[in-house]
Amino acid sequence: QVQLVESGGGLVQAGGSLRLSCATSGRSASVFVMGWFRQAPGKEREFVTAIGRGSTITHYADSVKGRFTISRDNAKNTTYLQMDNLKPEDTAVYYCAARNTKIVSYLKNFGPEYWGQGTQVTVSS
């Protein structure tokens, strides 16, 4: 059974940085497109970023382009989200997500097959 476990959330001041990690178990992470979604209070869950199996292709939501960077280490079955220049509007529960596909856009367009439990990120002004 595939499991995704996030870590690294917390409280940070505006302009600060955080790095989230997502550990994959139950199957090699190398078969998945990996990504992150987030859900703020009272809002729908939204796509943040995705990365292809070989790390050569990445997609970002416009709201995080230039500030967030997704990466992965397939040898460690771990995916990362480096978040810089954080803003109060980035406050949300962040979810790691995975889909067994070669097409990076499928994670956003068709949704994940697997979800993590979420980790809270709070950015104070």
BELVENWO-V364078 format. One record per helix or strand of 3 or more residues. SS is the DSSP state (hx for helix, st for strand). FROM is the first residue (numbers start at 1). TO is the last residue. If there is no record, write none. Layout:
SS,FROM,TO ; SS,FROM,TO
This chain:
st,3,7 ; st,10,13 ; st,18,25 ; hx,29,31 ; st,33,39 ; st,46,51 ; st,58,60 ; st,68,73 ; hx,74,76 ; st,78,83 ; hx,88,90 ; st,92,99 ; hx,105,110 ; st,119,124
